[in-house]
Amino acid sequence: MSPADTRTVEARCVRLDAKAENAAAIAPSVERRMLTCGPNDLLIEVKAAAVNPSDVKAATGLMPYAVFPRTPGRDYAGVVIDGPAGTIGREVFGSSGDLGIRRDGTHASHLVVEADAVVEKPKSVSWEEAAGIGVPFVTAMEGFRRAGVPKSGETVLVFGVNGKVGQAAVQIATWQGARVVGVVRKAEAYEGHSNAPIEVIDASAVDAATRVRELTGGNGADIVFNTVGDPYFQAAHKSLALRGRQILIAAIDRIVQFNILEFYRGQHTYVGIDTLGLSSAATGAVLHDLGPGFAGGHLRPFPINANAIYPLERAKEAYVAVAGSSRDRVILKP
């Protein structure tokens, strides 16, 4: 690569030098670093970047492949300030499985990504909202891409329906015309956007699987999106319709009881989703599938609370907020 093929900018970057013992011990600094952009890359001026639970887990050593030192951050929104012809000035957003984990990420004033990693930011969506779309919507959509995108007439059951991935799953499933039933662990209403009314089951008051059978004329759910993992594994299993599919994205305890006979008699499919395995370009392909939903208003970004927006210099507070299970979508603004 000749010097003429590269562009360089000095960026302000949050840096993690070493693994922290816990979230409270995370000690980020803000450093100035030179970023170099190759001929097929985009140089993006970051307008906003989200903080995800995976950012905090990687900072505390729960992801052994995370490199140190590095700039964390997977989700972003910003303006292309250099790149191939026709790209400069584009308002874009994106996400990644490797950004901020295996290589420097988005918690910075500038970012270098591949040209096919980004999607256009809808005009109706703010920078902060666009930055908050990434990981939850990519996780939900990749689950449905792998298990089969819900169709009109199908029932989708979402465990952990008020979590960010749960809300994204509801939006996508109702956009596609499916009936959605949500499960919560205590009495509360569904908090997110939906394109149709959804029924909510309080798992502390009734047996979730029994209630799902009642709501579906005994058939069960065609797709179960289990955003919680093992605490709901048996209820999810018992809720599946014939040829039903369970999507799993998380675990607390890794080992569960598994009834093989019921699994094959029910002709079930289990789908595991780990968006950390998706490259920036693969993540961009998932976001492209979601584009028409946001453009048409069927999908809506998460509302951003002004109190959940932090400058880079207060990154530690942002990470601690996310580690504390904040329901807000936490945003860093360079």
Solvent accessible surface area in square Angstrom, and as a share of the most:
residue,aa,sasa,rsa
1,M,161,0.72
2,S,55,0.35
3,P,123,0.77
4,A,96,0.74
5,D,56,0.29
6,T,41,0.24
7,R,56,0.20
8,T,77,0.45
9,V,32,0.18
10,E,87,0.39
11,A,0,0.00
12,R,55,0.20
13,C,4,0.02
14,V,0,0.00
15,R,11,0.04
16,L,6,0.03
17,D,92,0.48
18,A,69,0.54
19,K,120,0.51
20,A,12,0.09
21,E,147,0.66
22,N,79,0.40
23,A,20,0.16
24,A,74,0.57
25,A,50,0.39
26,I,2,0.01
27,A,84,0.65
28,P,30,0.19
29,S,46,0.30
30,V,53,0.31
31,E,64,0.29
32,R,156,0.57
33,R,87,0.32
34,M,120,0.54
35,L,28,0.14
36,T,80,0.46
37,C,0,0.00
38,G,9,0.09
39,P,57,0.36
40,N,113,0.58
41,D,33,0.17
42,L,0,0.00
43,L,8,0.04
44,I,0,0.00
45,E,63,0.28
46,V,5,0.03
47,K,65,0.27
48,A,0,0.00
49,A,1,0.01
50,A,0,0.00
51,V,2,0.01
52,N,2,0.01
53,P,78,0.49
54,S,14,0.09
55,D,4,0.02
56,V,11,0.06
57,K,99,0.42
58,A,0,0.00
59,A,3,0.02
60,T,23,0.14
61,G,27,0.26
62,L,123,0.61
63,M,20,0.09
64,P,125,0.78
65,Y,87,0.33
66,A,12,0.10
67,V,64,0.37
68,F,64,0.27
69,P,78,0.49
70,R,1,0.00
71,T,3,0.01
72,P,1,0.01
73,G,0,0.00
74,R,7,0.02
75,D,0,0.00
76,Y,1,0.00
77,A,0,0.00
78,G,0,0.00
79,V,29,0.17
80,V,1,0.00
81,I,64,0.32
82,D,33,0.17
83,G,13,0.12
84,P,45,0.29
85,A,110,0.85
86,G,74,0.71
87,T,15,0.09
88,I,109,0.55
89,G,49,0.47
90,R,66,0.24
91,E,54,0.24
92,V,0,0.00
93,F,7,0.03
94,G,1,0.01
95,S,1,0.01
96,S,1,0.01
97,G,0,0.00
98,D,29,0.15
99,L,1,0.00
100,G,1,0.01
101,I,0,0.00
102,R,98,0.36
103,R,78,0.28
104,D,54,0.28
105,G,3,0.03
106,T,0,0.00
107,H,0,0.00
108,A,1,0.01
109,S,14,0.09
110,H,30,0.13
111,L,5,0.02
112,V,31,0.18
113,V,1,0.01
114,E,63,0.28
115,A,37,0.29
116,D,90,0.47
117,A,0,0.00
118,V,4,0.02
119,V,8,0.05
120,E,96,0.43
121,K,18,0.08
122,P,25,0.16
123,K,176,0.75
124,S,102,0.66
125,V,7,0.04
126,S,48,0.31
127,W,54,0.19
128,E,29,0.13
129,E,45,0.20
130,A,1,0.01
131,A,0,0.00
132,G,0,0.00
133,I,0,0.00
134,G,0,0.00
135,V,19,0.11
136,P,6,0.04
137,F,0,0.00
138,V,2,0.01
139,T,10,0.06
140,A,0,0.00
141,M,11,0.05
142,E,20,0.09
143,G,0,0.00
144,F,0,0.00
145,R,101,0.37
146,R,134,0.49
147,A,12,0.09
148,G,28,0.27
149,V,56,0.32
150,P,3,0.02
151,K,128,0.54
152,S,91,0.59
153,G,78,0.75
154,E,24,0.11
155,T,12,0.07
156,V,0,0.00
157,L,0,0.00
158,V,0,0.00
159,F,0,0.00
160,G,19,0.18
161,V,0,0.00
162,N,6,0.03
163,G,36,0.35
164,K,50,0.21
165,V,24,0.14
166,G,0,0.00
167,Q,11,0.05
168,A,0,0.00
169,A,0,0.00
170,V,0,0.00
171,Q,3,0.02
172,I,0,0.00
173,A,0,0.00
174,T,9,0.05
175,W,57,0.20
176,Q,61,0.27
177,G,42,0.41
178,A,5,0.04
179,R,92,0.34
180,V,2,0.01
181,V,0,0.00
182,G,0,0.00
183,V,0,0.00
184,V,6,0.03
185,R,177,0.65
186,K,107,0.45
187,A,86,0.67
188,E,50,0.22
189,A,77,0.60
190,Y,35,0.13
191,E,100,0.45
192,G,24,0.24
193,H,35,0.16
194,S,31,0.20
195,N,55,0.28
196,A,43,0.34
197,P,135,0.85
198,I,30,0.15
199,E,64,0.29
200,V,52,0.30
201,I,7,0.03
202,D,31,0.16
203,A,33,0.26
204,S,82,0.53
205,A,75,0.58
206,V,71,0.41
207,D,90,0.47
208,A,7,0.06
209,A,8,0.06
210,T,74,0.43
211,R,93,0.34
212,V,0,0.00
213,R,77,0.28
214,E,105,0.47
215,L,32,0.16
216,T,15,0.09
217,G,73,0.70
218,G,44,0.42
219,N,104,0.53
220,G,3,0.03
221,A,0,0.00
222,D,38,0.20
223,I,0,0.00
224,V,0,0.00
225,F,0,0.00
226,N,0,0.00
227,T,22,0.13
228,V,41,0.23
229,G,1,0.01
230,D,31,0.16
231,P,78,0.49
232,Y,30,0.11
233,F,13,0.05
234,Q,71,0.31
235,A,26,0.20
236,A,0,0.00
237,H,8,0.04
238,K,113,0.48
239,S,0,0.00
240,L,3,0.02
241,A,9,0.07
242,L,119,0.59
243,R,158,0.58
244,G,1,0.01
245,R,39,0.14
246,Q,0,0.00
247,I,0,0.00
248,L,41,0.20
249,I,43,0.22
250,A,47,0.36
251,A,67,0.52
252,I,125,0.64
253,D,94,0.49
254,R,219,0.80
255,I,153,0.78
256,V,57,0.32
257,Q,153,0.68
258,F,87,0.36
259,N,66,0.34
260,I,111,0.56
261,L,83,0.42
262,E,77,0.34
263,F,56,0.23
264,Y,127,0.48
265,R,164,0.60
266,G,12,0.12
267,Q,86,0.38
268,H,23,0.10
269,T,64,0.37
270,Y,55,0.21
271,V,8,0.04
272,G,49,0.47
273,I,12,0.06
274,D,93,0.48
275,T,12,0.07
276,L,18,0.09
277,G,62,0.60
278,L,34,0.17
279,S,54,0.35
280,S,1,0.01
281,A,36,0.28
282,A,37,0.29
283,T,2,0.01
284,G,0,0.00
285,A,46,0.36
286,V,1,0.01
287,L,2,0.01
288,H,106,0.47
289,D,60,0.31
290,L,1,0.00
291,G,30,0.29
292,P,86,0.54
293,G,0,0.00
294,F,9,0.04
295,A,83,0.64
296,G,50,0.48
297,G,37,0.36
298,H,81,0.36
299,L,2,0.01
300,R,130,0.47
301,P,26,0.16
302,F,3,0.01
303,P,117,0.74
304,I,36,0.18
305,N,65,0.33
306,A,82,0.64
307,N,129,0.66
308,A,5,0.04
309,I,51,0.26
310,Y,25,0.10
311,P,52,0.33
312,L,2,0.01
313,E,109,0.49
314,R,106,0.39
315,A,2,0.01
316,K,80,0.34
317,E,82,0.37
318,A,0,0.00
319,Y,3,0.01
320,V,63,0.36
321,A,29,0.22
322,V,17,0.10
323,A,47,0.37
324,G,60,0.57
325,S,95,0.61
326,S,46,0.30
327,R,120,0.44
328,D,62,0.32
329,R,12,0.04
330,V,2,0.01
331,I,0,0.00
332,L,0,0.00
333,K,76,0.32
334,P,55,0.35
